[in-house]
Amino acid sequence: TAIREAEKALGDGIKRPASSETDMRQDTRKSIIALTNINKGEEITADRVIIKRPGCGIEPKHLGVVIGRKATVDIKEDEVITWDKI
């Protein structure tokens, strides 16, 4: 019995985040956010965006891809930028 309990405790060897970590992920990660209002058709420039929380939009590692693209919809100040908006 002790051996079987030890096998269960070892798990399957695949590391997964706990449910509490998954919930916290969005709150602790960062996204690209509009620093000013960006109207539809306007180019997104470095001085019009900022990196901050929450992490539900485009990740900061894609900033180089976002800069220079045009907004497909009006993006309000302090709004999270997502791929469908550019």
N, C-alpha and C positions, 0 to 999 in steps of 0.2 A: 504494500500500500504506500509506503514512504517513497519508494522508487517512482511510482506512478505520479505522486504529488510533485516530486522534484521535476519530472518530465513536463508536467503542466506549467510549473513555475518558469521553466526555461523558455516556453513559448515556441513559436515556429521559426524564430530566427529573423523574421522580417520586422524592421523597425518602422513603427507607425506613430504619428502624433496622437496623444490622448485627446479625448473629446474637448477637454477644457483648453488645450493648446489650439485646436482647430478654431474654436470660437474666438479666441484672443488674437488669432492671426490677422484678421481684417483690421482690428483696432490698432495693432502695433506696427504693421507694415505701412509703407508710404506710397503715395501716388503722385502723378503730375496733376496739379491743380491750376486753374485759371487765376492769375493774379489780377487781371482786369477783365472787363467785358470783351468778348471776342465775337464779332458779328459774323454771320454766315458769309463765306467767301473770303474772309480776311486771312492773311497768312499768320501762322503762329510763330512768334519770335521768342527768343530767350528772355527778353524783358517783360513778357506777358504771361509767363508761367512761373510756378514755384513748386518745390517738392515739400509735401507735408502729409500728415495723416488725414483720413484713414486710407487703407490700402485696397480700395475696391475699384480703382481705375487702372490706368496704364502705369506699369512699374517704372521707376526712375532710370533703370538701365536702358530704356528705349527713348530717352530724351532726344538723342541725336536723330532718331527717325521722326519724332513728332515735330521738331523745329523745322520750319520751312514748308510744312503741309498746311492746307487750307481747311478751315472749319466748314463742315457740311451743314451745321445748324448753329443757331445762336448759343453761345456758351456764356453763362453769367459769371460774374466775379465770384471767386471762392467755390466754383463748381468743379467736381471731379471730371477730368477728361478721360473719355473712353474711346475705344477704336471706332465705334459707330458715329462719333462726333467729328472725326477728322477724315 
